[in-house]
């Protein structure tokens, strides 16, 4: 009797266990891999080492640069001008008073040129041909760093993770876009350039350019320019951070430089 009960008990345990659902172990989702875009240096051009680069862009086949004027660099000036790529010298088109303003990024939109200032919450508007000052505009961002355009709006950054879209009609904000990488805000967005549907941004104090999807603010790729920057610093000990991206859309060329750099580099990337 005891043996029979024992067998029945064991069989009951076996069939009871067999009816349980299998345990499923789930793994947390993995962060998407951020692509690293390779680059090669096509050629380089001289650059005036007194120019503290804040903005770099192509317009009407010419390379424009805007510069700032840190207090510790008395030779620096807040300028906007055209760079002669043969000599590296700037043909100055506009200068703002360095005792009042620190010049930052620039952008052309239609028949006007717009310029930010660092901490004054004021921007300047110029005629795109004569460079005569037409007026000013104000913004509530804590600082002004860089400008670019997607052809519809003017896009501004301020050293945070935010991109502010401005209406070209009245320079008022339309929306803000937070830039993230794997869900983490990417701060210190600096010089901007719009290239083939994406926003490229220098990250201040690094040798990295990030490629941003403007539909959602996500970083989709990096360009690591450390080797180029290290080579510049070896040849030019006074060189400061990488800053400056210009895109020649007609000839599909990209140019980069940095503050007080001795060269502007044309680089080739796979977009």
C-alpha positions as CSV (number, residue, x, y, z in Angstrom):
1,X,0.0,0.0,0.0
2,X,2.7,2.3,0.9
3,X,4.6,1.6,-2.4
4,X,1.4,2.3,-4.4
5,X,0.9,5.6,-2.8
6,X,4.5,6.6,-3.4
7,X,4.2,5.8,-7.1
8,X,1.0,7.8,-7.4
9,X,2.6,10.8,-5.6
10,X,5.6,10.8,-7.9
11,X,3.4,10.6,-11.0
12,X,1.3,13.5,-9.7
13,X,4.4,15.6,-9.2
14,X,5.6,14.8,-12.8
15,X,2.4,15.7,-14.5
16,X,1.8,18.7,-12.3
17,X,5.2,20.1,-13.2
18,X,4.7,19.4,-16.9
19,X,1.7,21.6,-17.0
20,X,3.6,24.7,-16.0
21,X,4.5,27.3,-18.7
22,X,8.1,27.6,-19.6
23,X,10.1,30.4,-18.1
24,X,11.0,33.1,-20.6
25,X,14.1,35.2,-19.8
26,X,14.0,38.5,-21.6
27,X,17.1,40.7,-22.2
28,X,17.0,44.5,-22.2
29,X,17.0,46.2,-25.6
30,X,20.5,47.1,-26.7
31,X,21.4,50.7,-27.7
32,X,21.8,51.1,-31.4
33,X,25.3,51.3,-32.7
34,X,26.3,54.8,-33.6
35,X,28.0,54.7,-36.9
36,X,31.6,56.1,-37.2
37,X,32.0,57.9,-40.5
38,X,35.5,57.7,-42.0
39,X,37.1,60.7,-43.6
40,X,40.1,61.6,-45.8
41,X,41.8,64.9,-46.3
42,X,41.5,66.0,-49.9
43,X,43.6,69.1,-49.5
44,X,44.2,72.0,-47.2
45,X,44.3,75.8,-47.4
46,X,46.1,78.4,-45.2
47,X,44.1,80.0,-42.4
48,X,44.9,83.2,-40.4
49,X,45.9,82.0,-36.9
50,X,44.5,85.2,-35.5
51,X,40.9,84.2,-36.4
52,X,39.0,82.7,-33.5
53,X,36.5,80.8,-35.6
54,X,32.8,80.8,-34.6
55,X,31.1,80.1,-38.0
56,X,32.1,78.8,-41.4
57,X,29.9,78.4,-44.5
58,X,29.7,78.6,-48.2
59,X,27.6,81.2,-50.0
60,X,27.6,82.1,-53.7
61,X,30.8,80.1,-54.3
62,X,32.7,81.9,-51.5
63,X,33.9,80.7,-48.1
64,X,32.7,82.9,-45.3
65,X,33.9,83.0,-41.7
66,X,32.7,84.7,-38.6
67,X,35.0,85.1,-35.6
68,X,34.9,86.0,-31.9
69,X,37.1,88.1,-29.7
70,X,38.0,86.5,-26.3
71,X,39.3,89.0,-23.7
72,X,42.5,87.0,-23.3
73,X,43.3,87.4,-27.0
74,X,43.7,91.1,-27.5
75,X,44.5,90.6,-31.2
76,X,41.2,88.9,-31.9
77,X,38.3,90.6,-33.4
78,X,34.6,89.9,-34.0
79,X,34.5,89.8,-37.8
80,X,32.5,88.5,-40.7
81,X,34.4,88.1,-44.0
82,X,35.3,86.1,-47.1
83,X,38.4,83.8,-46.8
84,X,40.9,83.9,-49.7
85,X,41.8,80.2,-49.8
86,X,45.1,81.0,-51.6
87,X,46.4,83.1,-48.7
88,X,44.1,82.4,-45.7
89,X,43.4,86.1,-45.3
90,X,40.0,87.5,-44.6
91,X,38.4,90.2,-46.7
92,X,36.5,91.8,-43.8
93,X,32.8,92.7,-44.6
94,X,31.6,93.6,-41.1
95,X,33.0,94.1,-37.6
96,X,31.1,94.5,-34.3
97,X,32.5,96.3,-31.3
98,X,34.5,93.8,-29.2
99,X,34.1,95.9,-26.1
100,X,30.3,95.3,-26.3
101,X,29.8,92.1,-28.3
102,X,31.4,88.7,-28.9
103,X,30.6,87.6,-32.4
104,X,29.3,84.1,-33.0
105,X,27.7,82.0,-35.8
106,X,26.3,83.3,-39.1
107,X,23.8,82.1,-41.7
108,X,22.6,83.4,-45.0
109,X,18.8,83.2,-45.7
110,X,17.3,84.6,-48.8
111,X,18.8,88.1,-49.2
112,X,20.0,88.6,-45.6
113,X,22.9,87.5,-43.4
114,X,22.2,86.8,-39.7
115,X,24.8,86.9,-36.9
116,X,24.5,85.8,-33.3
117,X,26.3,87.3,-30.3
118,X,27.5,85.2,-27.3
119,X,25.8,86.6,-24.2
120,X,24.0,89.7,-25.3
121,X,20.8,87.9,-26.4
122,X,20.9,90.0,-29.6
123,X,21.6,89.2,-33.2
124,X,22.4,91.4,-36.2
125,X,20.8,91.4,-39.6
126,X,22.8,92.5,-42.7
127,X,22.1,92.9,-46.4
128,X,23.6,89.8,-48.0
129,X,25.1,91.8,-50.9
130,X,26.3,95.1,-49.3
131,X,26.7,93.8,-45.7
132,X,25.0,97.0,-44.5
133,X,23.3,96.4,-41.2
134,X,19.6,96.3,-41.5
135,X,18.5,95.7,-38.0
136,X,18.7,93.5,-35.0
137,X,16.7,90.6,-33.4
138,X,16.5,89.3,-29.9
139,X,16.3,85.8,-28.5
140,X,15.7,84.3,-25.1
141,X,18.2,81.5,-25.3
142,X,20.8,81.9,-22.5
143,X,23.6,82.3,-25.1
144,X,24.0,82.4,-28.9
145,X,26.4,79.9,-30.5
146,X,25.7,78.9,-34.0
147,X,23.3,79.1,-36.9
148,X,22.4,77.1,-40.0
149,X,19.3,76.6,-42.2
150,X,17.4,73.7,-43.6
151,X,16.1,76.0,-46.4
152,X,12.8,76.6,-44.6
153,X,13.8,77.7,-41.1
154,X,16.8,79.2,-39.4
155,X,18.3,76.8,-36.8
156,X,20.1,78.0,-33.8
157,X,22.0,76.4,-30.9
158,X,23.1,77.8,-27.6
159,X,25.7,75.5,-26.1
160,X,23.1,73.1,-24.6
161,X,21.5,70.0,-26.2
162,X,18.7,72.1,-27.7
163,X,18.3,73.3,-31.3
164,X,15.9,76.2,-31.7
165,X,14.0,76.6,-35.0
166,X,13.4,80.3,-35.8
167,X,11.0,81.7,-38.3
168,X,12.8,83.7,-41.0
169,X,9.8,86.0,-41.1
170,X,10.2,87.4,-37.6
171,X,13.1,85.4,-36.0
172,X,10.7,84.0,-33.3
173,X,11.1,80.4,-32.1
174,X,8.9,77.8,-33.8
175,X,10.0,74.8,-31.9
176,X,13.0,73.3,-30.0
177,X,14.6,69.9,-30.6
178,X,16.6,68.1,-28.0
179,X,19.6,66.2,-29.4
180,X,20.2,62.8,-27.9
181,X,22.5,59.9,-28.2
182,X,21.1,56.6,-27.0
183,X,18.5,58.6,-25.0
184,X,21.1,60.9,-23.3
185,X,21.1,64.6,-24.1
186,X,24.1,65.8,-26.1
187,X,25.3,69.1,-24.6
188,X,27.8,71.7,-25.9
189,X,26.4,71.7,-29.5
190,X,28.5,74.2,-31.3
191,X,29.1,75.1,-35.0
192,X,26.3,73.8,-37.2
193,X,25.9,72.8,-40.9
194,X,23.0,71.3,-42.8
195,X,24.2,68.7,-45.2
196,X,21.9,66.5,-47.3
197,X,19.0,66.4,-44.9
198,X,21.1,66.0,-41.7
199,X,22.5,68.5,-39.2
200,X,26.2,68.2,-38.5
201,X,27.5,69.8,-35.2
202,X,30.8,70.3,-33.6
203,X,30.8,69.3,-29.9
204,X,32.7,72.0,-28.0
205,X,36.0,70.9,-26.4
206,X,36.1,67.7,-28.4
207,X,37.3,66.7,-31.9
208,X,34.0,65.0,-32.7
209,X,31.4,66.1,-35.2
210,X,27.9,64.5,-34.7
211,X,25.4,63.8,-37.5
212,X,21.9,64.5,-36.3
213,X,18.6,63.3,-37.7
214,X,16.4,66.4,-37.6
215,X,13.2,64.4,-37.6
216,X,13.8,63.2,-34.0
217,X,17.0,64.8,-32.8
218,X,18.9,61.5,-32.5
219,X,22.6,61.3,-33.2
220,X,23.1,58.7,-36.0
221,X,26.8,59.0,-36.6
222,X,30.1,60.5,-35.4
223,X,33.1,61.9,-37.4
224,X,36.2,61.6,-35.2
225,X,38.6,64.2,-36.4
226,X,41.1,63.6,-33.6
227,X,44.0,62.6,-35.9
228,X,43.5,65.8,-38.0
229,X,43.3,68.0,-34.9
230,X,46.3,66.4,-33.3
231,X,48.3,67.0,-36.5
232,X,47.2,70.6,-36.4
233,X,48.3,71.1,-32.8
234,X,51.7,69.5,-33.4
235,X,52.3,72.0,-36.2
236,X,50.6,74.9,-34.4
237,X,50.8,74.8,-30.6
238,X,48.4,77.8,-30.3
239,X,45.6,76.0,-32.0
240,X,42.4,75.7,-29.9
241,X,39.3,73.6,-30.4
242,X,37.9,72.2,-33.6
243,X,35.1,74.5,-34.7
244,X,33.8,75.2,-38.2
245,X,32.0,73.1,-40.8
246,X,31.2,74.5,-44.3
247,X,29.4,72.6,-47.0
248,X,29.8,73.5,-50.7
249,X,26.6,71.9,-52.0
250,X,27.3,72.7,-55.6
251,X,30.6,70.7,-55.6
252,X,29.7,68.4,-52.7
253,X,32.7,69.5,-50.6
254,X,33.1,69.8,-46.9
255,X,35.6,72.1,-45.1
256,X,36.5,72.1,-41.4
257,X,38.8,74.2,-39.3
258,X,39.2,75.4,-35.7
259,X,39.9,78.4,-33.5
260,X,43.3,79.9,-34.3
261,X,44.1,77.0,-36.7
262,X,46.7,77.4,-39.4
263,X,44.8,75.5,-42.0
264,X,41.3,74.9,-43.3
265,X,40.9,71.2,-44.4
266,X,38.8,69.9,-47.2
267,X,37.6,66.5,-46.2
268,X,35.8,63.7,-48.0
269,X,33.2,61.6,-46.1
270,X,30.6,59.0,-47.0
271,X,27.4,60.9,-46.1
